[in-house]
Amino acid sequence: MARIAFIGLGNMGGGMAANLAKHGHDVRAYDLSAEALDKAKKAGCLPVADANAAIEGAEAVITMLPAGRHVEAVYTDNILPHADAGAILIDCSTIDVATARRVAEAAGAHGLAAVDAPVSGGIAAASAGTLTFMVGGSEAAFARAEPFLSDMGKAVIHAGAGGTGQAAKICNNMMLGATMIATCESFALAEKLGLDLQKLYDIASVSSGQSWSVTSYCPVPGVGPETPADRDYQGGFAAALMLKDLKLALEAAASVDAETPMAARAEELYEKFANGEGATLDFSGIIRMLKG
């Protein structure tokens, strides 16, 4: 088993680090939160005093941080100066494509292999070890990162060169954000038209209206498999995080002059929802706002 540095033990990172420890790895964990460090210790990780203490001697360095500026700062100040020459650097944060590519290039200039490996699946999947990883980097770097990612997930997919993991993540979530809004609109309309919502689910889930938002994450309580809708939209994937991903998608689209009108409208709606009643709710709770 390997010594792993894990930096960033939030809702996602905490569960991911715990799964690495369950697989027998020596996980040196660091976070600014004392509470997060205590949870990591209880999960079998070794809390350390600072990022450098985690990085030194690690065979893999994994980061799970809020935004690109945090990732770049940790790479510049801690990882690149202190990582062992043979370490594989794995960033699982969801950040902008430009920063991901810039960080990978900086790692390469230091003779270090790096991949961007954002995740899909949410908090429950992070804890259960059933995440999906979308990985950008060279074939050689992917081969070195894949065993560690497999210990935290059910699917590890090589998307291509550096930055394509982030590209895949934001494109995927751009689709999700738009289809969830359309799903919510459809169920809200069905209710007003007097159509039984279970009947709409039964029909849409096996016909042309089918999508993950319908069959796996239905925004209506008591319809389909259990989702945050059945818990008053608590837990799951926060509306603020969906808004973050849509903003990243629009930023990327602007950088390559791509037309994304549906994403732009979805971003407007999630901005309104996340800054209002949806501040602490799952993103599917936007059905409340759409129903009025």
N, C-alpha and C positions, 0 to 999 in steps of 0.2 A: 504493500500500500504506500501511498505517497504523502509527503508533507504538502499541504495546501494553505495558501494565504487566502482568506476570504474577507473582503473589505466591503461593508455595507450590509447591515443585518436588519433591515426593515421588514415589512410584512412579507415580501418575497424572499429577500436574502436570508432571513432567519431560517425559513423552512428549507431552503436549498442547502445551506451550510449544514443543517442538521442531517440531511440525507447523505451528504458526503461522509459525515462522522459515522452514520449507521453502516456505511459500506467499509468501515475500517480505516478510513484515511485520518491522518494526523492534521486536524484542521486548526490553524492558528487564526482566530477570528478577531476582527476589529470593527468598532463602530463608535460614534460619538456618544451614543446613548448607553448609560450604565445599565438600564433595564434590558436593553437588547443584548448586551454582553452577558448578563446574568442568565437570560433565557438560552443563549448559545452554550453556556457552560453546562446547564442542566441537560442540554441535548447532546452532550459529549464533545463539544469543541473546547479548545483552550483559549480563553480570552487573553489578549495581550494589550499592553499599555498604549501602543501607537502603531501606525501603519507600517513603519519601517521594521518593527519587531516581528510583524506578521510576514513581511516579504522576504526578509533575509533567510536564505537556505531553503526557500519554497521551490518545489518542482513545478507548481502551477500557481498562478496568481489570478484570482477571480474577483471581479468588481461588480457590484450591483448598486448603482448610485442614481440619484434623482434626475440629473440633467447632464448635458454635455460639458458644461463648465466644471462640474464636480469631477467628472472622469478625467478631463484634460489636466486639471490641477493635480490630482492624485498621481497620474502618470508622470507629469513633469517633476513634481516635488518628491515623490516617493518611489514609484515603481521603476522608472528608467534608471535612476542613480543607484538603486539598491538590489534589483532583481539579479539572481544568478544568471550567468550566460546561457545555461541550458533550460531556463524556465519557459513555460508556455503561458502567455498572457491572454486571459479570456475576459472580455467585458460583456456582461449580460444585461447591462442597462439598456433602456430604450432612449436613444439620443439621435441627434441629427446626423445625416449621412456624411456631411462635410467634416464634422468633428471626428467621427469614427475613422474616416480615411486619414485624417491628419494624425491621429493618435497611432494608427497602424504604421504610417510612414516614419513617425518618430521612433517607434519601437524598432523598425527595420534598420534605421540609421544607427541604433545602438547594438545591432546584431542580435536582436530578440525577435522571436516569432510571436505574432499576435493575431487574434481573431475577434470579430464582433459577433456576439451570439445572443441577441435578444430573445425573449421567451414569449410564449403564448400559453394561457391556461389559468392564470389567476392564482390567488392565495391558496385555495384548496389544493390545486395541482402542485404548487410549490411544496406544500407540506407533505403531500402524498407521493412526491417523486414522479409525477406524470406530466411534466411540462413538455412542450414542443420547443425545440431550439432551432432557430434559423441562423445559419453560420456563414459569415463572410471571411475569406482568407485564402491563402494558398492551399493546395492539396496537402502539402507536408504539414502545415500548421493545423489544418483540420484534422488530420490523422492523429496528431498529438493531443488535440483538445477533446476529440470525440469520446474517449473512455471516461473522462471526468464528467462530461455533459450527460452521458448515458446513465451515470449514477444518480442524476437528478431528474431525468425525464424519460418519457416513453418514445420520443421521436427526436432524432438529431439529423437535420437536413443541411447539406452543404449547398448554399445558395450561389456561391461563386466567389469572385475576388473580394478583397477588403471593402467593406461598406455595403455589400449586397445583403448581408444579414439584416442590417437596419432598413435597407430599401424594402426587403420582403415584409418586415414587421409593419412598417407604416402603410404599405399598400394593402396588406391584409386587414389592418384595423380601419383603414379608410373604407374598405368594402363593408366591414362590420358596422361601423358607425352609420353609414347610409342605409344599409338593409334593416338595422334595428329601428330606425325612424320609420321607414316604410312599413315594417311589421306592426309597430305601435299604431300608426295611422289606420292600418287595415282593421286591426282588432277594435279600435275605437269607433270606426265607421260601422263595422258589423254590429256592434252593440246598439248603436243608435238606429240601425235598420231593423232591429229585432231578431237578428240571427244569433242563435246559440253559439257561444264562443268555443265550446268544445267541438261543435260541428264544424266551425271554420278551421280549427286546428286539424281535425280528422281529414278534412278535404285538402287543405293547403300542404300538409305534411306529406302527402302522396301525389301531389300534382304540381303544376308549373309554378306555384307560389312558394314551393319548398325552399327553405334556407336554414342555416344553422340557428339563426335568430328565432325561427319558428320551432324547429324540431328539438333543439337542445337547450334553448334559452328563452322559452316563451315568456313574454312580459306580462302575462295574465295569471293571477293566482289560481291554483287548482287546475290548471290546464297543462297537459304534457308532463315531462319529468320535473322533479323539484328544482326550482331556480330561486334566485333572490326575490322574485315576485312573491313567493310563498312565505318570505320572511320580512314582509313589508319593505322590500328592496334594500335590506341591510346586507352587508358583505358583498362578495363578488368582485366586480371590476368597477371601481369608482368612476362616477361621471367626470370628475376632474381629470382622471387619467385618460379617459377617452378624448376629452377636450385637448389634452396635451398631445396625444398621438395625431389628432386631426390637424393641429397647428403645425406639427412636424411634417405631415404630408403636404400641406399647402406650401410650406417653406421650400420643400424639395421640389414641388411642382413648379414654383416660381423660378427656381434656379435652372430649370431645363425648359421653360416656356411650355409647360403642359397644361391643357385645359382640364379643370376639375370642378365643374359647376356643382355637382351633387355634394362633393366634399365641402365646398365653400358654404353651401346652405346648411349642411349638417353641423359644421363648425359654429355657425351663427346660432343654431338652435341649442347646441350643447353649451355654448357660452352663456346663453340666457338661463338654461337649466342649472348648470353647475354654480352659477353666481347667485342663484335663488334657492328654491326649496331642495334642489338636488345636490347641494354642497356636500352632504355626507351619504348620499344614496348611490346605489348601483346604477350604471348607465341605462339599464332597461327601464328604470323608473321615470324616464322622460315621457312615458305614456301618460303619466299624471298631468304633465304640462300640456300635452297635445290634446287630452280629453277636455281640458279647460274646467 
